[in-house]
Amino acid sequence: MLVTRLARDARVPGRRKLLLLAGIGYLATPFDFVPDFVPILGQMDDVIVVVLVLRSFIRSSGEPLVRELWPGSEESLALILRLVQLDPSAGSDQ
């Protein structure tokens, strides 16, 4: 839902929309960096690609836009922002 909203939003530059489509394309193709039949690692490359695309997208487009278009709960958005390390408290466990 978020990707659809971002892809349709006029404030999102065309290059960022292409990044989203490339991420979706990677997930949709049967070819992976690590084949899915390899336990754990086969799915991890998909997760890494999603995290990298989201990180790049959110950092370049801004967290406020993502917050505005986010269809889910605040808790799930906080989890995603921590995952892509936009939450300043995410790395302050030291």
DAKA-V210847 format. One record per helix or strand of 2 or more residues. SS is the DSSP state (h for helix, s for strand). FROM is the first residue (numbers start at 1). TO is the last residue. If there is no record, write none. Layout:
ss=SS from=FROM to=TO
ss=SS from=FROM to=TO
This chain:
ss=h from=2 to=8
ss=h from=14 to=28
ss=h from=41 to=61
ss=h from=63 to=69
ss=h from=74 to=83
ss=h from=88 to=91
